[in-house]
Structures are given as structure tokens and as C-alpha cells.
Amino acid sequence: MASSKWLVKRGNKMLQQKQNATITYTGVETPIGLVFAAFSRGALYRISSGTETEFLQNISPTAGEVPIRADSILNDYARQILAVFTGDTPAHLPLYLETLTPFQQKVLNMTAKIPRGQVRSYGWIAQAIGSPNAHRAVGTALAQNPLPFVIPCHRVVRADGQLGSYSGGGTAVKARLLTLEEVPVAQAAGKFMVPKPFDPIYQP
């Protein structure tokens, strides 16, 4: 009996630790494989594919903040992340972007508006945010996107139609995501391409 009470107390303590932890994370099975998502202060903080070890190494939490895995507590968020891959609209998935610069936030906010099944160029994003000569800076901001998949930087390509790099797992993953969204992707001479034209006239 004493042992049973100890287990209950220990379980309650572990649950409280997970609820109060600054950074918690979970794994989500998706059409492109297992991805891991971390949450901070009730908002999505980081997401990426790869191994759990790689994910934890890349989170880079502040001193003293050790990420705690909390699958059961984050189950609702996990379903909403899966919805991103299946084409449904997440009901409520707050995003943590406070550590980004104002320019990075502008780039990501504009990228988030690209409809599923469509692509835009880095130059289009630059023009849309009022910095028409900043296409390289746009590329840098997207390369540092902490929330690929959710903020769909895979929908941003080079002006010539080449997919370009992808922070969410490389060009092959980018091609896979676009294919899932029914964007026609071709491969020629070892390069993934999408057909032009794809940049509409920007209308704020």
C-alpha cells in the first residue's frame, strides 16, 4: 500500500513538472515521417524532422531550462500539427516568434499567407514586405525559420523555379511537401523544379 501511494505521489510530481516546465516537447507521426515539436509558454517554439537527439541538440534552451517530453499533455497540439500536413486548418496553434528580429517576423508572417498548393519566389516575398531588394535577406530569414511545416517556407522557391534549400530537412523533403500539396515538381539534372509562372501580382 505504501509503495502504491509513493507511485501516485511520484506520478503527480512528474506531471506537475511537465506542466510547469518552460519547454516541453512531443513527437508527431506525419506523412513525411516523425517530427518533433517543442512548446514554450503555451506556444509552438521549435519544430523539425530528424532524430529526437538531433532535435534536442538544436533547441538550444536558455540556461537551466531542460526540455521535458510530455506527449499526453501536448496531445491536442500534436493533432493540430498533423492537420498542417493533411491540409486541414489548425483550430488554435499559437506560435512563439518573440526571439526573432522584426524583419524575420515580417518575412515569416508573409510566408504564412501563401496558400496551400501554391508557391512564391524569394523576390516576391521581399516585394510584399516592402523591401524589394532584400531577396537574399529573405532567403536567410527563411533558412532560420524555427517553425518549418507550420510556417510554410517550403512554398518559397527561387525565381527560376528551382526549389532552393530547406531548413526543414533538405530539398528532397521540400519536394515531398510540395508534392503532397499537389504542386507539380519535376526533377532534371539532379535539381527539383516547379513550373513558371508562379508569382501573382502582389495586392496588399
DRENPA-3360 file (N, C-alpha, C; in nm, 2 decimals, always signed):
BEGIN
1 = MASSKWLV = +0.08/-0.12/+0.00/+0.00/+0.00/+0.00/+0.09/+0.13/+0.00 ~ +0.19/+0.12/+0.09/+0.28/+0.24/+0.09/+0.35/+0.26/-0.04 ~ +0.39/+0.15/-0.11/+0.45/+0.16/-0.24/+0.36/+0.22/-0.34 ~ +0.23/+0.18/-0.33/+0.13/+0.24/-0.43/+0.12/+0.39/-0.41 ~ +0.11/+0.43/-0.29/+0.10/+0.58/-0.26/+0.22/+0.65/-0.31 ~ +0.34/+0.59/-0.29/+0.46/+0.65/-0.34/+0.46/+0.67/-0.49 ~ +0.41/+0.57/-0.56/+0.40/+0.58/-0.71/+0.30/+0.69/-0.75 ~ +0.19/+0.70/-0.68/+0.09/+0.80/-0.71/+0.16/+0.94/-0.69;
9 = KRGNKMLQ = +0.22/+0.96/-0.58/+0.28/+1.09/-0.55/+0.39/+1.12/-0.65 ~ +0.47/+1.02/-0.68/+0.58/+1.04/-0.78/+0.52/+1.08/-0.92 ~ +0.41/+1.01/-0.95/+0.35/+1.04/-1.08/+0.29/+1.18/-1.09 ~ +0.23/+1.22/-0.98/+0.17/+1.35/-0.97/+0.28/+1.46/-0.98 ~ +0.40/+1.43/-0.91/+0.51/+1.52/-0.92/+0.56/+1.54/-1.06 ~ +0.58/+1.42/-1.13/+0.63/+1.43/-1.26/+0.53/+1.51/-1.36 ~ +0.40/+1.49/-1.34/+0.30/+1.56/-1.42/+0.31/+1.71/-1.39 ~ +0.33/+1.75/-1.27/+0.34/+1.89/-1.23/+0.47/+1.95/-1.29;
17 = QKQNATIT = +0.58/+1.87/-1.29/+0.70/+1.92/-1.35/+0.68/+1.95/-1.50 ~ +0.61/+1.86/-1.57/+0.59/+1.87/-1.71/+0.50/+1.99/-1.74 ~ +0.40/+2.01/-1.66/+0.31/+2.13/-1.68/+0.38/+2.26/-1.66 ~ +0.47/+2.26/-1.56/+0.53/+2.38/-1.52/+0.66/+2.41/-1.60 ~ +0.71/+2.31/-1.68/+0.83/+2.32/-1.75/+0.82/+2.43/-1.85 ~ +0.93/+2.51/-1.87/+0.93/+2.62/-1.97/+0.92/+2.56/-2.11 ~ +1.00/+2.46/-2.13/+1.00/+2.39/-2.26/+0.96/+2.25/-2.25 ~ +0.85/+2.21/-2.32/+0.81/+2.07/-2.33/+0.80/+2.04/-2.48;
25 = YTGVETPI = +0.81/+1.91/-2.51/+0.81/+1.87/-2.65/+0.74/+1.73/-2.67 ~ +0.70/+1.70/-2.79/+0.64/+1.58/-2.83/+0.68/+1.54/-2.97 ~ +0.65/+1.41/-3.00/+0.68/+1.36/-3.13/+0.54/+1.34/-3.21 ~ +0.54/+1.37/-3.34/+0.42/+1.36/-3.42/+0.45/+1.28/-3.54 ~ +0.37/+1.17/-3.57/+0.39/+1.10/-3.69/+0.31/+1.17/-3.80 ~ +0.39/+1.20/-3.91/+0.33/+1.28/-4.02/+0.35/+1.20/-4.15 ~ +0.30/+1.25/-4.26/+0.32/+1.19/-4.39/+0.47/+1.19/-4.44 ~ +0.55/+1.27/-4.38/+0.69/+1.27/-4.41/+0.78/+1.20/-4.31;
33 = GLVFAAFS = +0.71/+1.14/-4.21/+0.78/+1.07/-4.10/+0.77/+1.14/-3.97 ~ +0.85/+1.11/-3.87/+0.83/+1.16/-3.74/+0.90/+1.30/-3.73 ~ +0.82/+1.39/-3.68/+0.87/+1.53/-3.65/+0.86/+1.55/-3.50 ~ +0.94/+1.64/-3.45/+0.93/+1.68/-3.31/+0.90/+1.82/-3.29 ~ +0.82/+1.85/-3.19/+0.77/+1.99/-3.17/+0.79/+2.03/-3.03 ~ +0.85/+2.15/-3.00/+0.87/+2.20/-2.87/+0.78/+2.32/-2.84 ~ +0.74/+2.33/-2.72/+0.65/+2.44/-2.68/+0.71/+2.52/-2.57 ~ +0.69/+2.65/-2.57/+0.73/+2.73/-2.46/+0.62/+2.83/-2.43;
41 = RGALYRIS = +0.59/+2.84/-2.31/+0.48/+2.94/-2.26/+0.35/+2.92/-2.34 ~ +0.32/+2.80/-2.37/+0.19/+2.77/-2.44/+0.19/+2.79/-2.58 ~ +0.31/+2.81/-2.65/+0.31/+2.84/-2.79/+0.42/+2.75/-2.86 ~ +0.40/+2.72/-2.98/+0.49/+2.64/-3.06/+0.62/+2.71/-3.07 ~ +0.73/+2.65/-3.03/+0.86/+2.72/-3.01/+0.96/+2.67/-3.12 ~ +0.97/+2.54/-3.15/+1.05/+2.48/-3.25/+0.99/+2.35/-3.30 ~ +1.01/+2.33/-3.43/+0.96/+2.20/-3.49/+1.06/+2.16/-3.60 ~ +1.09/+2.03/-3.61/+1.18/+1.98/-3.71/+1.17/+1.83/-3.72;
49 = SGTETEFL = +1.22/+1.78/-3.84/+1.23/+1.64/-3.86/+1.36/+1.59/-3.81 ~ +1.39/+1.46/-3.83/+1.52/+1.41/-3.78/+1.50/+1.33/-3.65 ~ +1.61/+1.30/-3.59/+1.61/+1.22/-3.46/+1.57/+1.30/-3.34 ~ +1.53/+1.24/-3.24/+1.50/+1.31/-3.11/+1.63/+1.37/-3.06 ~ +1.74/+1.30/-3.07/+1.86/+1.36/-3.02/+1.90/+1.48/-3.09 ~ +1.89/+1.48/-3.22/+1.93/+1.60/-3.30/+1.83/+1.71/-3.27 ~ +1.71/+1.68/-3.25/+1.61/+1.79/-3.22/+1.64/+1.85/-3.08 ~ +1.67/+1.78/-2.98/+1.71/+1.83/-2.85/+1.83/+1.91/-2.86;
57 = QNISPTAG = +1.93/+1.87/-2.94/+2.05/+1.95/-2.95/+2.03/+2.08/-3.02 ~ +1.93/+2.09/-3.11/+1.91/+2.21/-3.18/+1.81/+2.31/-3.11 ~ +1.74/+2.26/-3.01/+1.65/+2.35/-2.94/+1.73/+2.47/-2.87 ~ +1.85/+2.44/-2.82/+1.93/+2.54/-2.75/+1.85/+2.62/-2.65 ~ +1.80/+2.55/-2.55/+1.72/+2.63/-2.44/+1.81/+2.72/-2.36 ~ +1.75/+2.81/-2.30/+1.83/+2.90/-2.21/+1.88/+2.82/-2.09 ~ +1.98/+2.87/-2.03/+2.04/+2.80/-1.91/+1.94/+2.76/-1.81 ~ +1.95/+2.63/-1.77/+1.86/+2.58/-1.67/+1.73/+2.53/-1.72;
65 = EVPIRADS = +1.70/+2.55/-1.85/+1.57/+2.50/-1.90/+1.59/+2.37/-1.98 ~ +1.57/+2.26/-1.91/+1.59/+2.13/-1.98/+1.45/+2.09/-2.04 ~ +1.44/+2.06/-2.17/+1.32/+2.02/-2.23/+1.27/+1.89/-2.17 ~ +1.14/+1.88/-2.15/+1.08/+1.76/-2.09/+0.97/+1.71/-2.19 ~ +0.98/+1.58/-2.22/+0.89/+1.52/-2.32/+0.75/+1.51/-2.25 ~ +0.65/+1.55/-2.31/+0.51/+1.55/-2.25/+0.41/+1.51/-2.35 ~ +0.41/+1.39/-2.41/+0.33/+1.35/-2.51/+0.18/+1.36/-2.48 ~ +0.14/+1.32/-2.36/+0.00/+1.32/-2.32/-0.05/+1.46/-2.31;
73 = ILNDYARQ = +0.02/+1.55/-2.24/-0.02/+1.68/-2.22/-0.03/+1.76/-2.35 ~ +0.06/+1.73/-2.45/+0.06/+1.80/-2.57/-0.02/+1.73/-2.68 ~ -0.10/+1.64/-2.65/-0.17/+1.56/-2.75/-0.26/+1.64/-2.84 ~ -0.33/+1.74/-2.79/-0.41/+1.83/-2.87/-0.33/+1.91/-2.97 ~ -0.22/+1.96/-2.92/-0.13/+2.03/-3.01/-0.07/+1.94/-3.12 ~ -0.04/+1.82/-3.08/+0.01/+1.72/-3.18/-0.09/+1.70/-3.29 ~ -0.22/+1.69/-3.26/-0.32/+1.67/-3.36/-0.33/+1.80/-3.45 ~ -0.31/+1.91/-3.40/-0.32/+2.03/-3.48/-0.19/+2.04/-3.57;
81 = ILAVFTGD = -0.08/+2.00/-3.53/+0.04/+1.99/-3.61/+0.02/+1.89/-3.73 ~ -0.04/+1.78/-3.70/-0.07/+1.68/-3.80/-0.17/+1.74/-3.91 ~ -0.26/+1.82/-3.86/-0.35/+1.89/-3.95/-0.28/+1.97/-4.06 ~ -0.17/+2.03/-4.02/-0.09/+2.11/-4.11/-0.05/+2.03/-4.23 ~ -0.01/+1.91/-4.21/+0.04/+1.82/-4.31/-0.08/+1.76/-4.40 ~ -0.19/+1.75/-4.34/-0.30/+1.68/-4.41/-0.39/+1.78/-4.48 ~ -0.36/+1.91/-4.47/-0.44/+2.01/-4.54/-0.55/+2.08/-4.46 ~ -0.57/+2.03/-4.34/-0.67/+2.09/-4.25/-0.62/+2.22/-4.19;
89 = TPAHLPLY = -0.70/+2.30/-4.14/-0.66/+2.43/-4.07/-0.66/+2.40/-3.92 ~ -0.54/+2.42/-3.86/-0.53/+2.40/-3.71/-0.63/+2.50/-3.64 ~ -0.70/+2.44/-3.54/-0.80/+2.53/-3.47/-0.74/+2.64/-3.40 ~ -0.63/+2.61/-3.33/-0.56/+2.71/-3.24/-0.42/+2.66/-3.21 ~ -0.33/+2.72/-3.28/-0.19/+2.68/-3.27/-0.10/+2.80/-3.25 ~ -0.09/+2.86/-3.13/-0.01/+2.98/-3.11/+0.13/+2.96/-3.14 ~ +0.20/+3.06/-3.20/+0.34/+3.04/-3.24/+0.43/+3.14/-3.16 ~ +0.54/+3.09/-3.12/+0.64/+3.17/-3.04/+0.74/+3.22/-3.13;
97 = LETLTPFQ = +0.74/+3.35/-3.16/+0.83/+3.41/-3.25/+0.90/+3.53/-3.19 ~ +0.90/+3.54/-3.06/+0.95/+3.66/-2.99/+1.10/+3.67/-3.00 ~ +1.17/+3.57/-3.02/+1.32/+3.58/-3.03/+1.37/+3.62/-3.17 ~ +1.28/+3.64/-3.26/+1.32/+3.68/-3.40/+1.32/+3.83/-3.41 ~ +1.40/+3.87/-3.51/+1.40/+4.02/-3.54/+1.27/+4.06/-3.61 ~ +1.24/+4.19/-3.61/+1.13/+4.24/-3.68/+1.13/+4.20/-3.83 ~ +1.24/+4.21/-3.89/+1.25/+4.17/-4.03/+1.21/+4.02/-4.05 ~ +1.27/+3.93/-3.97/+1.24/+3.79/-3.97/+1.09/+3.77/-3.95;
105 = QKVLNMTA = +1.03/+3.84/-3.86/+0.89/+3.82/-3.83/+0.80/+3.86/-3.95 ~ +0.84/+3.97/-4.02/+0.77/+4.02/-4.14/+0.78/+3.91/-4.25 ~ +0.90/+3.85/-4.27/+0.91/+3.75/-4.37/+0.83/+3.63/-4.34 ~ +0.83/+3.58/-4.21/+0.76/+3.46/-4.18/+0.61/+3.49/-4.18 ~ +0.56/+3.61/-4.14/+0.42/+3.64/-4.14/+0.37/+3.64/-4.28 ~ +0.45/+3.69/-4.38/+0.41/+3.69/-4.52/+0.41/+3.55/-4.58 ~ +0.51/+3.48/-4.54/+0.52/+3.34/-4.59/+0.40/+3.26/-4.54 ~ +0.35/+3.28/-4.42/+0.24/+3.21/-4.37/+0.11/+3.23/-4.45;
113 = KIPRGQVR = +0.11/+3.34/-4.53/-0.01/+3.37/-4.61/-0.02/+3.30/-4.74 ~ +0.09/+3.23/-4.78/+0.09/+3.16/-4.91/+0.00/+3.04/-4.90 ~ -0.10/+3.04/-4.99/-0.20/+2.93/-4.99/-0.14/+2.79/-5.01 ~ -0.20/+2.69/-4.96/-0.16/+2.55/-4.98/-0.17/+2.52/-5.13 ~ -0.07/+2.46/-5.19/-0.08/+2.42/-5.33/-0.02/+2.53/-5.42 ~ +0.03/+2.64/-5.36/+0.09/+2.74/-5.44/+0.23/+2.77/-5.39 ~ +0.31/+2.84/-5.48/+0.45/+2.88/-5.44/+0.47/+3.02/-5.47 ~ +0.57/+3.08/-5.41/+0.61/+3.22/-5.44/+0.77/+3.22/-5.44;
121 = SYGWIAQA = +0.82/+3.32/-5.50/+0.97/+3.34/-5.51/+1.02/+3.42/-5.39 ~ +1.15/+3.41/-5.36/+1.21/+3.49/-5.25/+1.19/+3.64/-5.29 ~ +1.20/+3.67/-5.42/+1.18/+3.81/-5.46/+1.04/+3.86/-5.43 ~ +0.94/+3.77/-5.45/+0.80/+3.81/-5.43/+0.78/+3.85/-5.28 ~ +0.84/+3.76/-5.20/+0.82/+3.79/-5.05/+0.89/+3.92/-5.02 ~ +1.01/+3.95/-5.07/+1.08/+4.07/-5.05/+0.99/+4.19/-5.09 ~ +0.93/+4.19/-5.21/+0.85/+4.29/-5.25/+0.73/+4.31/-5.17 ~ +0.67/+4.20/-5.13/+0.54/+4.20/-5.05/+0.56/+4.27/-4.91;
129 = IGSPNAHR = +0.68/+4.26/-4.86/+0.71/+4.31/-4.72/+0.77/+4.45/-4.73 ~ +0.77/+4.51/-4.86/+0.82/+4.64/-4.88/+0.97/+4.66/-4.88 ~ +1.04/+4.55/-4.91/+1.19/+4.55/-4.92/+1.23/+4.48/-5.05 ~ +1.20/+4.54/-5.17/+1.21/+4.47/-5.30/+1.35/+4.42/-5.33 ~ +1.46/+4.48/-5.27/+1.59/+4.44/-5.30/+1.65/+4.34/-5.20 ~ +1.56/+4.29/-5.11/+1.61/+4.21/-5.00/+1.59/+4.06/-5.02 ~ +1.59/+4.01/-5.14/+1.56/+3.87/-5.16/+1.66/+3.78/-5.10 ~ +1.78/+3.82/-5.09/+1.88/+3.73/-5.02/+1.86/+3.73/-4.87;
137 = AVGTALAQ = +1.82/+3.85/-4.82/+1.79/+3.85/-4.67/+1.67/+3.77/-4.64 ~ +1.57/+3.77/-4.74/+1.45/+3.68/-4.72/+1.49/+3.54/-4.71 ~ +1.58/+3.50/-4.80/+1.63/+3.36/-4.80/+1.70/+3.32/-4.67 ~ +1.78/+3.42/-4.62/+1.84/+3.39/-4.49/+1.74/+3.38/-4.38 ~ +1.64/+3.47/-4.38/+1.54/+3.46/-4.27/+1.46/+3.33/-4.28 ~ +1.43/+3.28/-4.40/+1.36/+3.15/-4.41/+1.45/+3.03/-4.38 ~ +1.58/+3.05/-4.40/+1.67/+2.94/-4.36/+1.68/+2.92/-4.21 ~ +1.64/+3.03/-4.14/+1.64/+3.03/-3.99/+1.50/+3.02/-3.93;
145 = NPLPFVIP = +1.41/+2.98/-4.02/+1.27/+2.96/-3.97/+1.26/+2.85/-3.87 ~ +1.23/+2.89/-3.74/+1.22/+2.79/-3.64/+1.10/+2.70/-3.65 ~ +1.00/+2.73/-3.74/+0.88/+2.66/-3.74/+0.85/+2.61/-3.89 ~ +0.94/+2.54/-3.95/+0.91/+2.49/-4.09/+0.79/+2.40/-4.08 ~ +0.72/+2.37/-4.19/+0.60/+2.30/-4.20/+0.48/+2.39/-4.16 ~ +0.49/+2.44/-4.04/+0.38/+2.53/-3.99/+0.38/+2.66/-4.06 ~ +0.49/+2.73/-4.06/+0.51/+2.85/-4.14/+0.58/+2.79/-4.27 ~ +0.50/+2.79/-4.38/+0.54/+2.70/-4.49/+0.65/+2.76/-4.58;
153 = CHRVVRAD = +0.77/+2.77/-4.53/+0.88/+2.82/-4.61/+0.91/+2.72/-4.73 ~ +0.85/+2.60/-4.73/+0.87/+2.51/-4.84/+0.80/+2.56/-4.96 ~ +0.71/+2.66/-4.95/+0.64/+2.72/-5.06/+0.71/+2.83/-5.12 ~ +0.83/+2.86/-5.08/+0.91/+2.97/-5.13/+1.02/+2.91/-5.21 ~ +1.04/+2.95/-5.34/+1.13/+2.89/-5.43/+1.21/+3.00/-5.50 ~ +1.32/+2.96/-5.57/+1.40/+3.06/-5.65/+1.32/+3.11/-5.77 ~ +1.36/+3.22/-5.82/+1.29/+3.29/-5.93/+1.29/+3.20/-6.05 ~ +1.39/+3.12/-6.07/+1.40/+3.03/-6.19/+1.32/+2.90/-6.18;
161 = GQLGSYSG = +1.25/+2.88/-6.06/+1.17/+2.76/-6.04/+1.24/+2.66/-5.96 ~ +1.37/+2.67/-5.94/+1.44/+2.57/-5.86/+1.40/+2.58/-5.71 ~ +1.39/+2.47/-5.64/+1.33/+2.47/-5.51/+1.42/+2.55/-5.41 ~ +1.55/+2.54/-5.42/+1.64/+2.60/-5.33/+1.65/+2.52/-5.20 ~ +1.72/+2.57/-5.10/+1.74/+2.49/-4.98/+1.62/+2.49/-4.89 ~ +1.62/+2.41/-4.79/+1.51/+2.40/-4.70/+1.55/+2.36/-4.56 ~ +1.52/+2.44/-4.46/+1.56/+2.42/-4.32/+1.49/+2.31/-4.26 ~ +1.38/+2.26/-4.32/+1.30/+2.15/-4.26/+1.35/+2.01/-4.29;
169 = GGTAVKAR = +1.46/+2.00/-4.36/+1.51/+1.87/-4.38/+1.58/+1.85/-4.52 ~ +1.60/+1.96/-4.59/+1.67/+1.95/-4.72/+1.57/+1.96/-4.84 ~ +1.63/+1.97/-4.96/+1.55/+1.99/-5.08/+1.45/+1.87/-5.11 ~ +1.49/+1.75/-5.08/+1.41/+1.63/-5.11/+1.28/+1.64/-5.02 ~ +1.29/+1.68/-4.90/+1.18/+1.70/-4.81/+1.09/+1.81/-4.86 ~ +1.15/+1.92/-4.91/+1.07/+2.03/-4.96/+0.99/+1.98/-5.08 ~ +1.06/+1.90/-5.17/+0.98/+1.85/-5.29/+0.87/+1.76/-5.24 ~ +0.89/+1.68/-5.14/+0.79/+1.59/-5.09/+0.67/+1.67/-5.04;
177 = LLTLEEVP = +0.70/+1.77/-4.96/+0.59/+1.85/-4.91/+0.51/+1.92/-5.02 ~ +0.57/+1.97/-5.12/+0.50/+2.04/-5.23/+0.42/+1.93/-5.31 ~ +0.47/+1.82/-5.32/+0.40/+1.71/-5.39/+0.28/+1.67/-5.32 ~ +0.29/+1.66/-5.19/+0.17/+1.63/-5.10/+0.06/+1.74/-5.12 ~ +0.11/+1.86/-5.15/+0.01/+1.97/-5.17/-0.03/+1.99/-5.31 ~ +0.01/+1.89/-5.40/-0.03/+1.88/-5.54/+0.03/+1.99/-5.62 ~ +0.15/+2.04/-5.58/+0.23/+2.13/-5.66/+0.31/+2.04/-5.76 ~ +0.31/+2.06/-5.89/+0.39/+1.98/-5.98/+0.54/+2.01/-5.96;
185 = VAQAAGKF = +0.61/+1.90/-5.92/+0.75/+1.92/-5.90/+0.82/+1.82/-6.00 ~ +0.91/+1.87/-6.08/+0.99/+1.79/-6.17/+1.14/+1.78/-6.13 ~ +1.21/+1.68/-6.17/+1.35/+1.67/-6.14/+1.43/+1.65/-6.27 ~ +1.52/+1.74/-6.29/+1.60/+1.74/-6.41/+1.75/+1.78/-6.37 ~ +1.84/+1.70/-6.42/+1.98/+1.72/-6.39/+2.01/+1.73/-6.24 ~ +1.94/+1.65/-6.17/+1.96/+1.64/-6.02/+1.90/+1.76/-5.94 ~ +1.82/+1.84/-6.01/+1.76/+1.96/-5.95/+1.61/+1.95/-5.95 ~ +1.54/+1.98/-5.84/+1.40/+1.99/-5.83/+1.35/+2.12/-5.88;
193 = MVPKPFDP = +1.24/+2.12/-5.96/+1.19/+2.24/-6.02/+1.04/+2.25/-6.01 ~ +0.98/+2.37/-6.01/+0.84/+2.38/-6.02/+0.82/+2.47/-6.15 ~ +0.71/+2.45/-6.22/+0.69/+2.53/-6.34/+0.65/+2.67/-6.32 ~ +0.70/+2.76/-6.41/+0.66/+2.90/-6.40/+0.54/+2.92/-6.49 ~ +0.47/+3.03/-6.48/+0.49/+3.14/-6.37/+0.42/+3.10/-6.24 ~ +0.46/+3.16/-6.13/+0.40/+3.13/-6.01/+0.39/+3.25/-5.91 ~ +0.44/+3.36/-5.96/+0.43/+3.48/-5.87/+0.31/+3.57/-5.92 ~ +0.20/+3.58/-5.85/+0.10/+3.67/-5.89/+0.14/+3.81/-5.86;
201 = IYQP = +0.06/+3.91/-5.91/+0.09/+4.05/-5.87/+0.04/+4.07/-5.73 ~ +0.13/+4.12/-5.65/+0.10/+4.13/-5.51/+0.00/+4.24/-5.48 ~ -0.10/+4.21/-5.41/-0.20/+4.31/-5.37/-0.22/+4.30/-5.22 ~ -0.18/+4.40/-5.15/-0.19/+4.40/-5.00/-0.33/+4.39/-4.96;
% end
